[in-house]
Amino acid sequence: MELELKEKSTMSREDAAARLHAIADELASGNDIILERGRARFVAKVPDEVALKIEFEVEDDKTEFEIELTW
């Protein structure tokens, strides 16, 4: 089964940090990552080791910073 959820939103820097903190807290505590959208609930079981990829890209009028976890 293949499943993909993509989400883009605009929020304050503080709200983005809070969202990242919540995800980091779930990872650190050994819990699954859970995303709830409407009535749908997505659960990702995370193993003890993950691959972390960080990308930073600067163009003339845009900066992009990506964090990707895979397992």
C-alpha positions in Angstrom: 0.0 0.0 0.0 1.3 3.4 -0.9 0.3 6.6 0.9 1.4 10.1 0.5 0.4 13.2 2.5 1.7 16.6 1.4 1.0 19.8 3.3 2.0 23.4 2.8 0.9 26.2 5.0 2.0 29.7 6.1 2.5 30.3 9.7 4.5 32.4 12.1 8.1 31.4 12.8 7.1 30.7 16.4 4.3 28.4 15.3 6.6 26.6 12.9 9.1 26.1 15.7 6.3 24.7 18.0 5.3 22.2 15.3 8.9 21.0 14.8 9.3 20.7 18.6 6.2 18.5 18.8 7.6 16.2 16.1 11.0 16.1 17.8 9.4 15.3 21.1 7.6 12.4 19.6 10.8 11.1 18.0 12.8 11.5 21.2 10.3 9.7 23.4 10.2 6.7 21.1 6.6 7.3 20.0 5.2 7.0 16.5 4.7 10.1 14.5 0.9 10.8 14.3 -0.7 13.2 11.9 -4.4 13.9 12.1 -6.2 15.7 9.3 -9.9 16.0 9.6 -11.2 12.5 10.3 -8.1 10.8 8.9 -5.3 9.7 11.2 -1.8 8.8 9.8 0.6 6.8 12.0 4.2 6.3 11.1 6.2 3.7 13.1 9.7 5.0 13.5 12.6 2.7 14.0 15.5 3.4 16.4 17.7 4.6 13.5 16.7 7.0 10.8 18.5 8.8 8.0 18.5 12.6 8.3 18.9 14.9 5.3 19.2 18.6 5.5 19.1 20.9 2.4 19.7 24.7 2.4 19.2 26.6 -0.9 19.4 30.3 -1.5 18.2 31.9 -4.7 17.9 35.6 -5.5 14.4 36.0 -4.1 13.8 32.8 -2.2 15.4 30.7 0.6 14.6 27.0 1.1 15.5 24.9 4.2 14.4 21.3 4.1 14.6 18.6 6.8 13.9 15.0 5.7 13.8 11.8 7.7 13.7 8.4 6.0 13.8 4.9 7.2 
